[in-house]
Amino acid sequence: MPSEKQLTGREKEILLLIRQGLLSKEIAYRLNLSIYTVNNHRKNILSKLNANNVIEAINMAESCGMLY
């Protein structure tokens, strides 16, 4: 995967929390972020991974070894 498509540390953290089943508002509360910031990260994750939804993004990130 090209370096420009790599997820930031925060994006990986959010994707891991999504994988655990947390909603955007729960992630925002846990990370002390605005829900708008969390949703912006979600949008960036989908864009970087060229995924249609978060399930696809999680599967792609796992198959590339981005999530641990």
TORKOL-632365 format. One record per atom (N, C-alpha, C): residue in three letters; residue number from 0; x, z, y; atom name. Coordinates in Angstrom, 1 decimal, always signed. Layout:
// TORKOL-632365
+------+------+--------+--------+--------+------+
| resn | resi |     px |     pz |     py | name |
+------+------+--------+--------+--------+------+
|  ALA |  NUM |      X |      Z |      Y |   CA |
...
+------+------+--------+--------+--------+------+
This chain:
// TORKOL-632365
+------+------+--------+--------+--------+------+
| resn | resi |     px |     pz |     py | name |
+------+------+--------+--------+--------+------+
|  MET |    0 |   +0.9 |   +0.0 |   -1.2 |    N |
|  MET |    0 |   +0.0 |   +0.0 |   +0.0 |   CA |
|  MET |    0 |   +0.9 |   +0.0 |   +1.2 |    C |
|  PRO |    1 |   +0.7 |   -0.9 |   +2.2 |    N |
|  PRO |    1 |   +1.5 |   -1.0 |   +3.4 |   CA |
|  PRO |    1 |   +1.4 |   +0.3 |   +4.2 |    C |
|  SER |    2 |   +2.5 |   +0.6 |   +4.9 |    N |
|  SER |    2 |   +2.6 |   +1.9 |   +5.6 |   CA |
|  SER |    2 |   +1.6 |   +2.1 |   +6.6 |    C |
|  GLU |    3 |   +1.1 |   +1.0 |   +7.3 |    N |
|  GLU |    3 |   +0.1 |   +1.1 |   +8.3 |   CA |
|  GLU |    3 |   -1.3 |   +1.5 |   +7.7 |    C |
|  LYS |    4 |   -1.4 |   +1.4 |   +6.4 |    N |
|  LYS |    4 |   -2.6 |   +1.8 |   +5.7 |   CA |
|  LYS |    4 |   -2.6 |   +3.2 |   +5.2 |    C |
|  GLN |    5 |   -1.4 |   +3.9 |   +5.3 |    N |
|  GLN |    5 |   -1.3 |   +5.2 |   +4.8 |   CA |
|  GLN |    5 |   -2.2 |   +6.2 |   +5.6 |    C |
|  LEU |    6 |   -2.7 |   +7.1 |   +4.9 |    N |
|  LEU |    6 |   -3.6 |   +8.1 |   +5.6 |   CA |
|  LEU |    6 |   -2.7 |   +9.2 |   +6.2 |    C |
|  THR |    7 |   -3.2 |   +9.7 |   +7.3 |    N |
|  THR |    7 |   -2.5 |  +10.9 |   +7.9 |   CA |
|  THR |    7 |   -2.7 |  +12.1 |   +7.1 |    C |
|  GLY |    8 |   -2.0 |  +13.1 |   +7.4 |    N |
|  GLY |    8 |   -2.2 |  +14.4 |   +6.7 |   CA |
|  GLY |    8 |   -3.6 |  +14.9 |   +6.8 |    C |
|  ARG |    9 |   -4.1 |  +14.8 |   +8.1 |    N |
|  ARG |    9 |   -5.5 |  +15.3 |   +8.3 |   CA |
|  ARG |    9 |   -6.5 |  +14.5 |   +7.6 |    C |
|  GLU |   10 |   -6.3 |  +13.2 |   +7.5 |    N |
|  GLU |   10 |   -7.2 |  +12.3 |   +6.8 |   CA |
|  GLU |   10 |   -7.2 |  +12.6 |   +5.3 |    C |
|  LYS |   11 |   -6.1 |  +12.9 |   +4.8 |    N |
|  LYS |   11 |   -6.0 |  +13.3 |   +3.4 |   CA |
|  LYS |   11 |   -6.7 |  +14.6 |   +3.1 |    C |
|  GLU |   12 |   -6.5 |  +15.6 |   +4.1 |    N |
|  GLU |   12 |   -7.1 |  +16.9 |   +4.0 |   CA |
|  GLU |   12 |   -8.6 |  +16.7 |   +4.0 |    C |
|  ILE |   13 |   -9.1 |  +15.9 |   +4.9 |    N |
|  ILE |   13 |  -10.6 |  +15.7 |   +5.0 |   CA |
|  ILE |   13 |  -11.1 |  +15.0 |   +3.7 |    C |
|  LEU |   14 |  -10.4 |  +14.0 |   +3.2 |    N |
|  LEU |   14 |  -10.8 |  +13.3 |   +2.0 |   CA |
|  LEU |   14 |  -10.8 |  +14.3 |   +0.8 |    C |
|  LEU |   15 |   -9.9 |  +15.2 |   +0.7 |    N |
|  LEU |   15 |   -9.9 |  +16.2 |   -0.4 |   CA |
|  LEU |   15 |  -11.1 |  +17.1 |   -0.2 |    C |
|  LEU |   16 |  -11.5 |  +17.5 |   +1.0 |    N |
|  LEU |   16 |  -12.6 |  +18.3 |   +1.2 |   CA |
|  LEU |   16 |  -13.9 |  +17.6 |   +0.9 |    C |
|  ILE |   17 |  -14.0 |  +16.3 |   +1.2 |    N |
|  ILE |   17 |  -15.1 |  +15.5 |   +0.8 |   CA |
|  ILE |   17 |  -15.3 |  +15.4 |   -0.7 |    C |
|  ARG |   18 |  -14.1 |  +15.2 |   -1.4 |    N |
|  ARG |   18 |  -14.1 |  +15.2 |   -2.8 |   CA |
|  ARG |   18 |  -14.6 |  +16.5 |   -3.4 |    C |
|  GLN |   19 |  -14.4 |  +17.6 |   -2.7 |    N |
|  GLN |   19 |  -14.9 |  +18.9 |   -3.2 |   CA |
|  GLN |   19 |  -16.4 |  +19.0 |   -3.0 |    C |
|  GLY |   20 |  -17.0 |  +18.1 |   -2.2 |    N |
|  GLY |   20 |  -18.4 |  +18.1 |   -2.0 |   CA |
|  GLY |   20 |  -18.9 |  +18.7 |   -0.7 |    C |
|  LEU |   21 |  -17.9 |  +18.9 |   +0.2 |    N |
|  LEU |   21 |  -18.3 |  +19.5 |   +1.5 |   CA |
|  LEU |   21 |  -18.8 |  +18.4 |   +2.4 |    C |
|  LEU |   22 |  -19.8 |  +18.8 |   +3.2 |    N |
|  LEU |   22 |  -20.4 |  +17.9 |   +4.2 |   CA |
|  LEU |   22 |  -19.5 |  +17.9 |   +5.5 |    C |
|  SER |   23 |  -19.7 |  +16.9 |   +6.3 |    N |
|  SER |   23 |  -19.0 |  +16.8 |   +7.6 |   CA |
|  SER |   23 |  -19.0 |  +18.1 |   +8.4 |    C |
|  LYS |   24 |  -20.2 |  +18.6 |   +8.5 |    N |
|  LYS |   24 |  -20.4 |  +19.9 |   +9.3 |   CA |
|  LYS |   24 |  -19.6 |  +21.0 |   +8.7 |    C |
|  GLU |   25 |  -19.6 |  +21.1 |   +7.4 |    N |
|  GLU |   25 |  -18.8 |  +22.1 |   +6.7 |   CA |
|  GLU |   25 |  -17.3 |  +22.0 |   +6.9 |    C |
|  ILE |   26 |  -16.9 |  +20.7 |   +6.8 |    N |
|  ILE |   26 |  -15.5 |  +20.4 |   +7.0 |   CA |
|  ILE |   26 |  -15.1 |  +20.8 |   +8.5 |    C |
|  ALA |   27 |  -16.0 |  +20.4 |   +9.4 |    N |
|  ALA |   27 |  -15.7 |  +20.7 |  +10.8 |   CA |
|  ALA |   27 |  -15.6 |  +22.2 |  +11.0 |    C |
|  TYR |   28 |  -16.4 |  +23.0 |  +10.4 |    N |
|  TYR |   28 |  -16.4 |  +24.4 |  +10.6 |   CA |
|  TYR |   28 |  -15.1 |  +25.0 |   +9.9 |    C |
|  ARG |   29 |  -14.8 |  +24.5 |   +8.7 |    N |
|  ARG |   29 |  -13.6 |  +25.0 |   +8.0 |   CA |
|  ARG |   29 |  -12.3 |  +24.7 |   +8.8 |    C |
|  LEU |   30 |  -12.2 |  +23.5 |   +9.3 |    N |
|  LEU |   30 |  -11.0 |  +23.1 |  +10.0 |   CA |
|  LEU |   30 |  -11.0 |  +23.3 |  +11.5 |    C |
|  ASN |   31 |  -12.1 |  +24.0 |  +12.0 |    N |
|  ASN |   31 |  -12.2 |  +24.2 |  +13.4 |   CA |
|  ASN |   31 |  -12.1 |  +23.0 |  +14.3 |    C |
|  LEU |   32 |  -12.9 |  +22.0 |  +13.8 |    N |
|  LEU |   32 |  -12.9 |  +20.7 |  +14.5 |   CA |
|  LEU |   32 |  -14.4 |  +20.4 |  +14.9 |    C |
|  SER |   33 |  -14.5 |  +19.4 |  +15.8 |    N |
|  SER |   33 |  -15.9 |  +18.9 |  +16.2 |   CA |
|  SER |   33 |  -16.3 |  +18.0 |  +15.0 |    C |
|  ILE |   34 |  -17.6 |  +18.0 |  +14.8 |    N |
|  ILE |   34 |  -18.2 |  +17.1 |  +13.7 |   CA |
|  ILE |   34 |  -17.9 |  +15.7 |  +14.1 |    C |
|  TYR |   35 |  -17.8 |  +15.4 |  +15.4 |    N |
|  TYR |   35 |  -17.5 |  +14.0 |  +15.8 |   CA |
|  TYR |   35 |  -16.1 |  +13.6 |  +15.4 |    C |
|  THR |   36 |  -15.2 |  +14.6 |  +15.5 |    N |
|  THR |   36 |  -13.8 |  +14.3 |  +15.1 |   CA |
|  THR |   36 |  -13.7 |  +14.1 |  +13.6 |    C |
|  VAL |   37 |  -14.5 |  +14.9 |  +12.8 |    N |
|  VAL |   37 |  -14.5 |  +14.7 |  +11.3 |   CA |
|  VAL |   37 |  -15.1 |  +13.4 |  +11.0 |    C |
|  ASN |   38 |  -16.2 |  +13.0 |  +11.7 |    N |
|  ASN |   38 |  -16.8 |  +11.7 |  +11.4 |   CA |
|  ASN |   38 |  -15.9 |  +10.5 |  +11.8 |    C |
|  ASN |   39 |  -15.1 |  +10.7 |  +12.8 |    N |
|  ASN |   39 |  -14.1 |   +9.7 |  +13.3 |   CA |
|  ASN |   39 |  -13.1 |   +9.6 |  +12.2 |    C |
|  HIS |   40 |  -12.6 |  +10.7 |  +11.7 |    N |
|  HIS |   40 |  -11.6 |  +10.6 |  +10.6 |   CA |
|  HIS |   40 |  -12.2 |   +9.9 |   +9.4 |    C |
|  ARG |   41 |  -13.5 |  +10.2 |   +9.0 |    N |
|  ARG |   41 |  -14.1 |   +9.5 |   +7.9 |   CA |
|  ARG |   41 |  -14.1 |   +8.0 |   +8.1 |    C |
|  LYS |   42 |  -14.5 |   +7.6 |   +9.3 |    N |
|  LYS |   42 |  -14.6 |   +6.2 |   +9.6 |   CA |
|  LYS |   42 |  -13.2 |   +5.6 |   +9.5 |    C |
|  ASN |   43 |  -12.1 |   +6.3 |  +10.0 |    N |
|  ASN |   43 |  -10.8 |   +5.7 |   +9.9 |   CA |
|  ASN |   43 |  -10.3 |   +5.6 |   +8.5 |    C |
|  ILE |   44 |  -10.7 |   +6.6 |   +7.6 |    N |
|  ILE |   44 |  -10.3 |   +6.6 |   +6.2 |   CA |
|  ILE |   44 |  -10.9 |   +5.4 |   +5.5 |    C |
|  LEU |   45 |  -12.2 |   +5.1 |   +5.8 |    N |
|  LEU |   45 |  -12.9 |   +4.0 |   +5.2 |   CA |
|  LEU |   45 |  -12.2 |   +2.7 |   +5.6 |    C |
|  SER |   46 |  -11.9 |   +2.6 |   +6.9 |    N |
|  SER |   46 |  -11.3 |   +1.4 |   +7.5 |   CA |
|  SER |   46 |   -9.9 |   +1.2 |   +6.9 |    C |
|  LYS |   47 |   -9.1 |   +2.2 |   +6.9 |    N |
|  LYS |   47 |   -7.7 |   +2.1 |   +6.3 |   CA |
|  LYS |   47 |   -7.7 |   +1.7 |   +4.9 |    C |
|  LEU |   48 |   -8.6 |   +2.2 |   +4.1 |    N |
|  LEU |   48 |   -8.6 |   +1.9 |   +2.7 |   CA |
|  LEU |   48 |   -9.5 |   +0.7 |   +2.3 |    C |
|  ASN |   49 |  -10.2 |   +0.1 |   +3.4 |    N |
|  ASN |   49 |  -11.1 |   -1.0 |   +3.2 |   CA |
|  ASN |   49 |  -12.1 |   -0.7 |   +2.2 |    C |
|  ALA |   50 |  -12.7 |   +0.5 |   +2.3 |    N |
|  ALA |   50 |  -13.7 |   +1.0 |   +1.4 |   CA |
|  ALA |   50 |  -15.1 |   +1.0 |   +2.0 |    C |
|  ASN |   51 |  -16.1 |   +0.8 |   +1.2 |    N |
|  ASN |   51 |  -17.5 |   +0.8 |   +1.7 |   CA |
|  ASN |   51 |  -18.1 |   +2.1 |   +1.8 |    C |
|  ASN |   52 |  -17.6 |   +3.1 |   +1.0 |    N |
|  ASN |   52 |  -18.1 |   +4.5 |   +1.1 |   CA |
|  ASN |   52 |  -17.1 |   +5.4 |   +0.7 |    C |
|  VAL |   53 |  -17.4 |   +6.7 |   +0.8 |    N |
|  VAL |   53 |  -16.3 |   +7.8 |   +0.6 |   CA |
|  VAL |   53 |  -16.0 |   +7.8 |   -0.9 |    C |
|  ILE |   54 |  -16.9 |   +7.6 |   -1.8 |    N |
|  ILE |   54 |  -16.6 |   +7.6 |   -3.3 |   CA |
|  ILE |   54 |  -15.6 |   +6.6 |   -3.6 |    C |
|  GLU |   55 |  -15.8 |   +5.4 |   -3.0 |    N |
|  GLU |   55 |  -14.8 |   +4.3 |   -3.2 |   CA |
|  GLU |   55 |  -13.5 |   +4.7 |   -2.6 |    C |
|  ALA |   56 |  -13.5 |   +5.3 |   -1.4 |    N |
|  ALA |   56 |  -12.3 |   +5.7 |   -0.7 |   CA |
|  ALA |   56 |  -11.5 |   +6.7 |   -1.6 |    C |
|  ILE |   57 |  -12.2 |   +7.7 |   -2.1 |    N |
|  ILE |   57 |  -11.6 |   +8.7 |   -3.0 |   CA |
|  ILE |   57 |  -11.0 |   +8.1 |   -4.2 |    C |
|  ASN |   58 |  -11.7 |   +7.2 |   -4.8 |    N |
|  ASN |   58 |  -11.1 |   +6.5 |   -6.0 |   CA |
|  ASN |   58 |   -9.9 |   +5.7 |   -5.7 |    C |
|  MET |   59 |   -9.9 |   +5.0 |   -4.6 |    N |
|  MET |   59 |   -8.8 |   +4.2 |   -4.2 |   CA |
|  MET |   59 |   -7.6 |   +5.1 |   -3.9 |    C |
|  ALA |   60 |   -7.8 |   +6.1 |   -3.1 |    N |
|  ALA |   60 |   -6.7 |   +7.0 |   -2.7 |   CA |
|  ALA |   60 |   -6.1 |   +7.7 |   -4.0 |    C |
|  GLU |   61 |   -7.0 |   +8.1 |   -4.9 |    N |
|  GLU |   61 |   -6.5 |   +8.7 |   -6.2 |   CA |
|  GLU |   61 |   -5.7 |   +7.7 |   -7.0 |    C |
|  SER |   62 |   -6.1 |   +6.5 |   -7.1 |    N |
|  SER |   62 |   -5.4 |   +5.5 |   -7.9 |   CA |
|  SER |   62 |   -4.1 |   +5.1 |   -7.2 |    C |
|  CYS |   63 |   -3.9 |   +5.3 |   -5.9 |    N |
|  CYS |   63 |   -2.7 |   +5.0 |   -5.2 |   CA |
|  CYS |   63 |   -1.8 |   +6.2 |   -5.2 |    C |
|  GLY |   64 |   -2.3 |   +7.3 |   -5.7 |    N |
|  GLY |   64 |   -1.5 |   +8.6 |   -5.7 |   CA |
|  GLY |   64 |   -1.4 |   +9.3 |   -4.4 |    C |
|  MET |   65 |   -2.4 |   +9.0 |   -3.5 |    N |
|  MET |   65 |   -2.4 |   +9.6 |   -2.2 |   CA |
|  MET |   65 |   -3.0 |  +11.0 |   -2.2 |    C |
|  LEU |   66 |   -3.9 |  +11.3 |   -3.2 |    N |
|  LEU |   66 |   -4.5 |  +12.6 |   -3.3 |   CA |
|  LEU |   66 |   -3.9 |  +13.4 |   -4.5 |    C |
|  TYR |   67 |   -3.6 |  +14.6 |   -4.3 |    N |
|  TYR |   67 |   -3.0 |  +15.4 |   -5.3 |   CA |
|  TYR |   67 |   -3.7 |  +16.7 |   -5.5 |    C |
+------+------+--------+--------+--------+------+
